[in-house]
Amino acid sequence: MNQLNLLDAGYPTASPDAIDGDVILAAQAVILRSQGYDTIIVTTNVGHLSRFTIAKTWQEI
């Protein structure tokens, strides 16, 4: 599934009235990857962010 379609497909990432920082961060990584950059988001929330882009814990890097 395309990362940009997750919200439209009914996969909530935050409450409807919240600004979702994870989605903003993931969108930046997706844009950079589309421009040829290698990106990895380092987080404790790998399960959530890996739905959008590459995400790992510090221990995995």
C-alpha positions in Angstrom: 0.0 0.0 0.0 1.3 3.5 -0.9 2.4 5.3 2.2 0.4 8.4 1.2 -2.8 6.4 1.1 -2.7 5.0 4.6 -4.8 7.8 6.1 -7.4 7.6 3.4 -7.5 3.8 3.9 -8.7 4.1 7.5 -5.4 3.6 9.3 -5.5 6.2 12.0 -2.2 7.6 13.2 -3.5 10.1 15.9 -6.8 11.4 17.2 -8.7 13.3 14.5 -8.2 16.7 16.2 -4.4 16.2 16.8 -1.5 17.3 14.6 0.4 14.1 14.0 4.1 14.8 14.2 4.9 11.2 13.2 3.1 11.7 9.9 4.9 15.1 9.3 8.3 13.5 10.0 7.6 10.4 7.8 6.4 12.7 5.0 9.7 14.5 5.1 11.6 11.2 4.9 9.4 10.1 2.0 10.1 13.3 0.1 13.9 13.1 0.7 13.9 9.4 -0.4 12.1 10.4 -3.6 14.9 12.9 -4.3 17.6 10.1 -3.9 18.6 10.6 -0.3 18.9 7.6 2.1 16.7 8.2 5.2 16.1 6.2 8.4 13.9 7.5 11.2 15.4 6.5 14.5 12.6 6.0 17.1 11.2 3.8 19.8 7.9 3.8 17.8 9.2 1.6 14.9 5.9 -0.2 14.4 4.0 3.0 13.7 6.6 4.9 11.6 7.6 1.9 9.5 4.2 2.0 8.0 5.4 5.1 6.1 9.1 4.8 5.7 12.2 3.0 7.0 12.3 3.3 10.8 14.7 1.6 13.3 15.7 1.7 16.9 19.2 2.9 17.9 20.1 -0.7 18.7 19.4 -1.7 15.1 21.7 0.9 13.5 
